Every structure is written in structure tokens, then in C-alpha cells.
């Protein structure tokens, strides 16, 4: 079987492969090298999955959304930048919209403090 680049698989498929591989090794008593070779992935990856399973961290085998980088600005700094951009006489209003195309999503509106 040709090698598969696991990074190209979607999260659900990757999760299924991890759980399946661990199950085949721990319950069906297959060799880890044979299991990972049959799946077409790199042989080193299965050992991380097995360690996580053995430590009781089955949740690490599940897919999770990436958290992203930590914010670089504090709330106070964000407020200062916002003031630089729109001035001190404007307010921001964030709302959940439902437009004519029946799409829901976040929207925003800026209005003058003099208008409100």
C-alpha cells in the first residue's frame, strides 16, 4: 500500500483511523508495525497513539479544533486601537443578523454617538 500523508485527511477520518489502529493493536493483538503499514501511514505515529491510550488519555485520540495563537493585544490595547481608527465619538455594535437570503451570521454596525 502506498504511503498516505495524514495531513491531507479530514479530521473525522484521522480520528477514525487513530481509534481503529489502537483497537487493532490493543484488542485484536496485531503488531503495531503491521497495523500502521496496512493503513499506509508512518510507523512512528502509532506509538504516540498507543501511549496516549495507555495513559488513559483516549480524548487525545479524538479530533479537536485548533485553538490558534494567543492574542497579542490586551483588551485595553484593543480599545485604544479602536479609538484611533474610529475616533471617540463612535460606538461599535455587534449583532446577530438574519438577512434576506436567510443566512445567519455575525454583522457589525458603526454609528455616531451623536445619533444615538
N, C-alpha and C positions, 0 to 999 in steps of 0.2 A: 504494500500500500504506500502511495506517495505521502511525503510529509505534508502536514496541514499547518498553516500559520494560524495559531489560535487567536491572534489579534483580529483576524478578519471575520471571526464568528460573532453572531449577535449574542447578547448577554444570556438570553434564555437557553440557547444551545450550549454555551460554555458551561452554564450551571448544570445542565442535564448530563453533560459529558463528565464533569467532575464527580457528581454523585454516582453515576453509573460505574466509573472507574474504581472508586473507593469500594463500592458494593461488590464488584467482581473480585477485588483483592481480599477484602476482609471476610466476606460471607462465602463466596464461591471458592476461595483459597487458590486463585490463579496467581501466577507470578506477576509482579508489577511491570517487569520489562515486557512480558508478553501482552499484557493488557494495553499498555501505552503504545506498543508497536501496532497492535490491531486498530487502535484509534488514529494512528498516524501523527501523533504529537511527540514532542521532545521528551526523552526519557527522564530528565531531571524534574519535570513539573509534577509528576505523580507523587514523588516523595514529599513535597510540600503539602499536597492534599492529604496524604496519609498521616503526616504529623499533626495537621490541624484536626483531623478526625480523631486521632488517638488522644489528643489533649481535651477532647470534648467540645471543641470549637466547630461544631457542624455548621454554625451560622456563617463561618468564613468560606464554606463551600458554596453558599448561596450568592446570587448576584446582588450587587448593591450599587446605588447611584454614587458617582464620584462627588466628593464634597467641593472640589475646586479650591483655588488658592484663598488664603486668608485675606480679608480686606486690608488694604494698605493705609486707608484713612480712617481716623476715628469719626464718631458721629459729629463731634464739634467741628472737625476739619471739613466734613462733608457740607455742613450748614454754611460754613464760611465760603466755600467754593460756590455753593448755590446762590449765596448773596452776591458774589462777584458777577455771576452770569446774569441774573435777572434783576438785580438791584433790591433795595429794601422795601419797595412799595408793592411787591408782587408776592402772591402766595401760590403754592402748588396744591393741586387737589388730585389725588389718585382715586380712581373709582373702577368698579367692575362694569363693563359696558356690554350691551346686547344690541348690536346694530341691525340694520335692515336685512343683512344677509344671514341672519340667525347664527352669527358667530359670537361666541363669548370670549372675553379676554380682558387683559388689563389695558386701561387707557389713561390718559392724563389730560389735564387742562390747566392753563395758567391764566389768571385774571388779575387785574389790578386791585390792590387793596382799597382803592378809592371807589371801585364799582360795588364792592360787597357791603 
